[in-house]
Amino acid sequence: MKRIAIVLIIGIGMAGTVCGQTTANDLAALSMMQDGVISKRVSSYDTAGAGNDFIRIGDKETRTIFDVKGAGMINHIWITMAPGPEALSRNDVILKMYWDGNSSPSVIAPIGPFFGQGWNESYTYTALPLSASPVNGKGMVCYFSMPFAKGARIEIENQAGKEISHFYYYVDYVEMDRLPAKAGRFHAWYNKQLTETSKTEGENEWAIFGKPGNNTTGKDNYLIADIKGKGHFVGVNYYVHAPTPMWYGEGNDRIEIDGEKGSILKGTGTEDYFNTAWCPKSVFSHPYYGYARVNNDIGWLGRTHLYRFNITDPFYFNTAFRFSIEHGHNNVLTLDLASVAYWYQPEAHAVPAIPSKEARQPMPMIDIGDIHRWRNEWRKSRNNDPKLWGNER
């Protein structure tokens, strides 16, 4: 039993496979010899040896790329595909994972956001459990450990409206006699929402329009995860598209553990939860947290990708876990938000359905022309005074 547990440590390289126990990467474990364990791989390798090492996935087709019976643990996934994002949206290719013969997935997310590629964009991204590698983030990699006792299945559903002409993949795993009794099951869930501005305050961020309101209950927060049962939460990819140059990150995180009888962890700001400070706007990569993509527009107008993985500090829960975050202080900002949450539970659970293809479509970028049209409407509201500058109140 101890030897099998060490294999799990090697595979995950991070906290989290065994529920209720945190184990950091242990290089010493690499030297340990194991009994009853063998490395296996399922890939898009051309079995005819002709070099066509990919599969095609037609529009509206679902392909099973991994279907293994018995006990084991996935420890590495690599995927790339064509056409690229300019022709085929990664937001419309859905990744699903099923554990132990369940008919409902425990992982469901668009393939781009799952691996750390928001808005159907392609860019490099580096973290410990997930990455997107050169060229331009087209190699998508996962090192999350994914144990299973009675089999595992991975599906790719193409909702893109055209064929995926080249889909390459490796799924590396270990086959073993049995799993430890407390080996957890990996879960991931995608959410997306166009948040609404406060009807009473408008977009009153930084108290620009007067005294701001208060939010003590988390009402109308954006939902990152709402989990029932026992487990631990190990991270999130968070995608923010702001249609305003105003700072988007005054919203506080709120983590509710074990319902009314549990505890509430209250944060002090979006960038604070992601281990940064003072309205950052620069690309930064750490194995556990960072800003993989930042906007290059005026102020904070545009798209930003933040991530945090709870490698040595998972959030543990016994009966329930709810993670939400404000969209601006007191939820005053309209933002296009999306996220993928990652966690482990003792057994495989079905995760909620994700938003539809139509609801997942990224909002368009605000450009210079839009800003100038806003200025024109403001000028008209002031009788087109020819000396208007722009900061008149």
C-alpha positions in Angstrom: 0.0 0.0 0.0 2.8 2.4 0.9 4.6 1.7 -2.4 1.4 2.4 -4.4 1.0 5.7 -2.6 4.5 6.8 -3.6 3.6 6.2 -7.2 0.7 8.6 -6.8 3.1 11.2 -5.4 5.4 10.8 -8.4 2.5 11.1 -10.8 1.0 14.3 -9.4 4.2 16.1 -8.5 2.0 18.4 -6.3 -0.6 18.3 -3.5 -3.8 16.5 -3.9 -4.3 12.9 -5.0 -5.0 11.5 -1.6 -7.9 13.3 0.0 -7.1 14.9 3.3 -3.3 14.8 2.8 -1.0 17.4 1.3 2.2 16.0 -0.3 4.7 18.3 -2.1 6.9 17.1 -4.9 9.3 14.5 -3.6 12.3 13.9 -5.8 13.5 11.2 -3.5 10.4 9.1 -4.5 11.7 8.9 -8.0 14.4 6.4 -6.9 11.8 4.0 -5.4 11.2 0.7 -7.1 7.6 -0.3 -7.5 5.8 -3.7 -7.6 2.6 -4.3 -9.6 2.9 -1.0 -11.5 3.6 -0.6 -15.2 3.7 2.5 -17.5 1.2 2.6 -20.4 0.3 5.0 -23.1 -2.7 5.7 -25.5 -1.9 8.0 -28.3 -2.9 9.1 -31.8 0.1 7.0 -33.2 -0.6 5.6 -36.7 -0.7 1.9 -36.1 -0.1 1.3 -39.8 3.3 3.0 -39.5 2.5 5.5 -42.3 3.2 8.6 -40.2 -0.3 9.9 -40.1 -0.2 10.2 -36.3 -3.4 12.0 -35.8 -7.2 11.5 -35.9 -9.9 13.5 -37.5 -13.0 14.6 -35.6 -15.9 15.7 -37.6 -18.3 18.5 -36.8 -20.8 17.4 -34.1 -18.8 14.2 -33.6 -17.7 12.9 -30.2 -14.5 10.8 -30.2 -13.3 8.6 -27.4 -9.5 9.0 -27.2 -8.9 7.0 -24.0 -10.9 4.0 -22.7 -9.1 1.8 -20.1 -10.5 -0.7 -17.7 -9.2 -1.6 -14.3 -7.1 0.5 -11.8 -4.6 3.1 -12.8 -3.7 6.7 -12.9 -3.3 9.2 -15.7 -0.2 11.3 -15.0 0.4 13.2 -18.3 -1.7 14.5 -21.2 -0.4 16.3 -24.3 -2.7 17.6 -27.1 -2.3 19.7 -30.2 -4.8 20.2 -33.0 -5.4 22.0 -36.3 -6.8 24.2 -37.7 -5.6 26.8 -35.3 -7.7 29.2 -33.3 -8.0 31.6 -36.3 -10.1 28.9 -38.0 -11.4 26.6 -35.3 -12.5 27.8 -31.9 -10.9 26.0 -28.9 -14.0 27.3 -27.0 -16.1 24.9 -29.1 -14.1 21.7 -28.5 -15.3 20.1 -25.3 -13.1 17.9 -23.1 -14.9 15.3 -21.0 -13.5 12.7 -18.5 -15.3 9.9 -16.8 -14.1 7.7 -13.9 -15.0 4.2 -12.7 -17.7 3.5 -15.2 -19.8 6.6 -14.5 -22.1 7.7 -17.2 -21.7 11.4 -16.3 -18.4 13.3 -16.6 -16.4 14.5 -13.6 -14.5 16.8 -16.0 -16.2 19.0 -18.6 -14.7 22.1 -20.1 -13.8 23.7 -23.4 -10.3 22.4 -24.3 -8.7 25.8 -24.5 -9.8 27.2 -21.1 -9.1 23.8 -19.4 -5.4 23.9 -20.5 -5.1 27.7 -19.8 -6.0 29.3 -23.2 -8.9 31.7 -22.8 -11.2 33.3 -25.4 -10.1 30.9 -28.2 -6.7 32.6 -28.1 -3.3 30.8 -28.4 -0.5 31.9 -26.1 2.2 30.3 -24.0 1.4 29.6 -20.4 3.5 28.0 -17.7 2.3 26.5 -14.4 3.1 23.4 -12.5 0.0 21.3 -13.4 -0.9 22.8 -16.7 0.9 24.6 -19.5 0.7 25.6 -23.2 4.0 25.4 -25.0 5.6 26.8 -28.1 4.7 27.5 -30.9 2.3 30.2 -29.5 0.8 27.8 -26.9 -0.3 25.2 -29.5 1.0 22.3 -27.4 -1.4 21.8 -24.5 -0.1 19.9 -21.5 -1.6 18.5 -18.2 0.3 17.0 -15.3 -2.7 16.7 -12.9 -2.9 13.2 -11.4 -6.1 11.4 -12.3 -6.6 8.1 -10.4 -9.3 5.5 -11.3 -10.2 2.1 -9.8 -12.6 0.7 -12.4 -11.6 2.4 -15.6 -11.4 5.8 -17.2 -12.7 7.4 -20.4 -11.8 10.6 -22.1 -14.0 12.1 -24.9 -13.5 15.0 -27.3 -16.7 16.6 -28.6 -16.5 18.9 -31.6 -19.0 21.7 -31.6 -16.9 24.0 -33.7 -18.9 23.8 -36.9 -16.1 22.3 -38.9 -13.8 19.3 -38.9 -10.8 19.0 -36.6 -8.5 17.8 -39.4 -5.5 17.0 -37.1 -5.9 16.0 -33.5 -2.7 14.6 -31.9 -2.5 13.3 -28.4 -0.6 11.3 -25.7 -2.3 10.1 -22.6 0.3 8.5 -20.3 -0.8 6.5 -17.4 0.2 3.7 -15.0 -1.6 0.5 -14.6 -1.6 -0.9 -11.1 -3.1 -3.8 -9.1 -5.3 -1.6 -7.0 -5.5 2.0 -5.7 -5.1 3.1 -2.1 -8.5 3.4 -0.5 -8.2 7.2 -0.2 -7.1 7.9 -3.7 -9.2 10.9 -4.9 -10.9 11.5 -8.2 -10.0 14.5 -10.3 -12.8 17.0 -11.2 -12.9 20.1 -13.3 -15.8 22.4 -14.3 -16.1 25.4 -16.6 -18.3 28.4 -16.0 -18.9 31.6 -17.9 -21.1 34.7 -17.3 -21.6 38.2 -18.6 -22.1 39.9 -15.3 -24.6 42.7 -14.7 -24.0 46.2 -13.5 -25.6 47.3 -10.3 -29.1 48.8 -11.0 -28.8 51.2 -8.1 -25.1 52.3 -8.4 -24.2 51.8 -12.0 -20.6 51.0 -12.6 -19.5 52.9 -9.5 -16.0 51.5 -9.1 -13.5 53.4 -6.9 -16.5 55.5 -5.7 -16.2 57.6 -8.9 -20.0 58.3 -8.8 -20.5 58.6 -5.1 -20.5 56.5 -2.0 -20.3 52.8 -2.8 -22.6 50.2 -1.5 -21.8 47.1 0.6 -21.7 43.4 -0.1 -21.6 41.2 3.0 -23.4 38.1 1.7 -21.8 37.3 -1.6 -25.1 37.9 -3.4 -24.7 38.1 -7.2 -21.0 37.1 -7.0 -19.6 35.2 -10.0 -19.5 31.5 -9.3 -16.3 29.6 -9.6 -17.3 26.3 -7.9 -20.2 24.9 -5.9 -19.3 21.4 -4.7 -21.1 18.9 -2.5 -19.4 16.2 -0.4 -15.9 15.8 0.9 -12.7 16.8 -1.0 -10.2 19.5 -1.6 -10.0 22.3 -4.1 -6.7 22.7 -5.9 -6.9 25.6 -8.3 -8.6 27.8 -10.9 -7.9 29.4 -14.3 -9.8 32.7 -14.3 -10.4 34.8 -17.5 -11.5 38.4 -17.3 -12.6 40.6 -20.2 -13.3 44.2 -19.2 -15.2 46.5 -21.5 -14.0 49.5 -19.5 -10.5 50.9 -18.7 -11.5 50.9 -15.0 -9.7 48.4 -12.8 -11.7 45.2 -12.7 -10.2 43.7 -9.6 -11.8 45.3 -6.5 -14.0 42.3 -6.2 -13.3 40.1 -3.2 -13.1 36.3 -3.2 -15.5 34.4 -0.9 -14.9 30.8 0.0 -17.7 29.0 2.0 -16.7 25.7 3.6 -19.2 23.1 4.9 -22.2 25.3 4.7 -23.9 27.1 7.6 -22.0 25.1 10.2 -18.6 25.6 8.6 -16.5 28.7 7.9 -16.3 31.5 5.4 -12.9 32.6 4.1 -13.1 36.3 3.1 -10.6 37.9 0.8 -9.6 41.5 0.2 -9.4 41.8 -3.6 -9.2 39.8 -6.9 -5.4 40.4 -7.3 -4.9 39.5 -3.7 -6.3 36.0 -4.1 -4.0 35.5 -7.1 -1.0 36.5 -4.9 -0.3 39.8 -6.6 -1.0 43.4 -5.6 -1.8 47.0 -6.6 -3.7 46.4 -9.9 -1.0 44.4 -11.9 -0.8 44.6 -15.6 2.3 42.5 -16.6 2.8 38.9 -17.6 4.1 36.9 -14.7 4.6 33.1 -14.3 5.1 31.1 -11.2 4.5 27.4 -10.8 1.5 28.1 -8.5 0.1 31.5 -9.7 0.4 34.2 -12.3 -0.9 36.3 -15.1 -0.5 34.4 -18.3 -2.1 37.1 -20.5 -2.7 40.8 -19.8 -4.4 43.4 -21.8 -2.4 45.9 -24.0 -5.2 48.5 -24.1 -6.0 51.6 -22.2 -6.0 51.1 -18.4 -7.4 47.6 -17.8 -9.6 47.5 -20.9 -9.4 44.1 -22.5 -8.6 40.5 -21.6 -6.6 39.2 -18.7 -5.9 35.5 -17.7 -5.1 34.9 -14.0 -4.4 31.5 -12.4 -3.7 30.1 -9.0 -3.1 26.5 -8.1 -3.3 25.5 -4.5 -0.4 23.1 -4.5 0.8 23.2 -0.9 -2.3 25.0 0.4 -5.4 23.1 -0.9 -8.8 24.2 0.5 -10.2 21.2 2.5 -13.9 20.6 3.0 -16.0 17.8 4.5 -19.6 18.4 3.2 -19.6 21.4 0.8 -17.4 24.0 -0.9 -18.6 27.2 -2.6 -16.2 29.6 -4.2 -17.4 32.9 -5.6 -15.9 36.3 -6.4 -17.3 39.8 -6.8 -17.2 41.5 -10.2 -16.0 44.8 -9.0 -16.6 46.0 -5.4 -20.3 45.2 -4.6 -20.6 43.6 -8.0 -20.9 46.9 -9.9 -19.0 46.0 -13.1 -20.2 44.4 -16.3 -17.5 41.9 -17.1 -17.2 38.9 -19.4 -15.9 36.2 -16.9 -15.0 32.6 -17.4 -13.2 30.1 -15.2 -12.2 26.4 -14.9 -12.1 25.1 -11.3 -10.1 22.0 -10.4 -10.6 19.7 -7.3 -10.5 16.2 -5.9 -13.1 14.1 -4.1 -13.0 10.6 -2.7 -15.3 9.3 -5.4 -16.3 10.5 -8.9 -19.1 12.9 -9.0 -21.0 14.4 -12.0 -20.3 18.1 -12.5 -23.0 20.5 -13.6 -23.6 21.2 -17.3 -21.5 24.0 -18.8 -22.9 27.0 -20.6 -24.1 26.4 -24.2 -22.0 27.1 -27.3 -23.9 30.4 -27.8 -23.4 31.4 -24.2 -19.7 30.6 -24.3 -18.9 33.0 -27.2 -16.4 35.7 -26.2 -17.6 39.2 -26.1 -16.0 41.4 -28.8 -13.1 43.7 -28.1 -13.8 47.4 -27.4 -11.7 49.4 -29.8 -10.7 53.0 -30.4 -13.7 53.6 -32.6 -16.1 52.6 -29.8 -14.3 54.9 -27.4 -14.5 57.8 -29.8 -18.3 57.1 -30.4 -18.7 57.3 -26.6 -16.9 60.6 -26.6 -19.2 61.9 -29.4 -22.3 61.0 -27.4 -20.8 62.8 -24.3 -20.1 65.9 -26.4 -23.7 65.9 -27.7 -24.9 65.7 -24.1 -23.1 69.0 -23.5 -24.5 70.7 -26.6 -21.3 70.1 -28.6 -19.4 72.9 -26.9 -16.3 73.2 -29.3 -13.9 73.7 -26.3 -14.8 70.4 -24.5 -11.7 68.6 -23.4 -12.9 65.4 -21.8 -12.5 65.7 -18.0 -15.4 68.2 -17.5 -17.9 67.1 -14.8 
